[in-house]
Amino acid sequence: MFFYTQNKSLIFYAFDLDREPGNQERWRLPGLGARDVELGEKPRPMNLGILYMDSESNRRWVLRLDDPNSLRKLMPSSSR
C-alpha cells in the first residue's frame, strides 16, 4: 500500500516481510524504484531508501520519501 502527495511525499507500507525465509524482524530492507522509459531504453533503478519495521504488532514495514528532487526523478509528471 502506498500514499503519494504530489511533490511532497511518498509513503510505502509493506506487511509480513520478516516472514520471508532469511529475513529477521530487525533487518533493514532496501527500497528500489524506477520510472517508465521509452521503448528500447533501459530503466535505471533508483534507491528510495530503507524499509524499517514500523509496527511490530502489525508486522508493518514503512519507507518514507520526502525529498522533492527524488520525487521529481521518480515521478517527473508530478513537477508539471
C-alpha positions as CSV (number, residue, x, y, z in Angstrom):
1,M,0.0,0.0,0.0
2,F,1.3,3.5,-0.7
3,F,0.3,7.1,-0.3
4,Y,1.6,9.9,-2.6
5,T,1.2,13.6,-2.0
6,Q,2.3,15.4,-5.2
7,N,5.8,17.0,-4.8
8,K,5.7,16.4,-1.1
9,S,6.0,12.7,0.0
10,L,5.7,9.1,-0.9
11,I,5.0,6.6,1.9
12,F,5.1,2.9,1.1
13,Y,3.8,0.2,3.5
14,A,4.6,-3.5,3.3
15,F,3.5,-6.3,5.6
16,D,4.9,-9.6,6.8
17,L,8.4,-9.0,5.2
18,D,10.0,-10.6,8.2
19,R,8.2,-13.9,7.3
20,E,10.3,-14.4,4.2
21,P,13.0,-17.0,4.6
22,G,16.2,-15.5,5.8
23,N,14.7,-12.2,7.0
24,Q,14.7,-11.2,10.6
25,E,12.4,-8.6,12.3
26,R,15.1,-6.0,12.8
27,W,16.6,-6.1,9.3
28,R,16.5,-3.1,7.1
29,L,15.4,-3.8,3.5
30,P,16.3,-1.6,0.5
31,G,13.5,0.0,-1.5
32,L,14.2,0.5,-5.2
33,G,12.1,2.2,-7.8
34,A,12.3,3.2,-11.5
35,R,10.2,5.4,-13.7
36,D,8.7,4.5,-17.1
37,V,11.1,4.8,-20.0
38,E,10.6,5.0,-23.8
39,L,10.5,1.8,-25.8
40,G,14.1,0.4,-26.2
41,E,15.5,2.3,-23.2
42,K,16.6,0.5,-20.1
43,P,15.1,1.6,-16.8
44,R,17.6,2.6,-14.2
45,P,16.7,1.7,-10.7
46,M,17.0,4.3,-8.0
47,N,17.4,3.8,-4.3
48,L,14.4,5.1,-2.5
49,G,15.7,4.4,1.0
50,I,15.2,1.7,3.6
51,L,12.1,-0.1,4.7
52,Y,12.0,-0.1,8.5
53,M,9.7,-2.1,10.8
54,D,7.1,0.5,11.8
55,S,4.8,-1.7,13.9
56,E,6.0,-5.0,15.3
57,S,2.4,-6.0,16.4
58,N,1.0,-5.4,12.9
59,R,4.2,-6.7,11.2
60,R,4.2,-3.4,9.2
61,W,7.2,-2.0,7.4
62,V,7.4,1.6,6.1
63,L,9.6,3.6,3.6
64,R,9.1,7.4,3.6
65,L,10.4,9.6,0.9
66,D,10.0,13.3,1.3
67,D,12.9,14.7,-0.8
68,P,11.3,16.8,-3.7
69,N,14.3,16.2,-6.0
70,S,14.0,12.4,-5.6
71,L,10.2,12.6,-6.1
72,R,10.7,14.5,-9.4
73,K,13.1,11.9,-10.7
74,L,10.8,9.1,-9.8
75,M,7.6,10.8,-10.9
76,P,8.6,13.5,-13.4
77,S,5.0,14.4,-14.3
78,S,4.4,15.5,-10.7
79,S,6.6,18.6,-11.3
80,R,4.3,19.9,-14.1
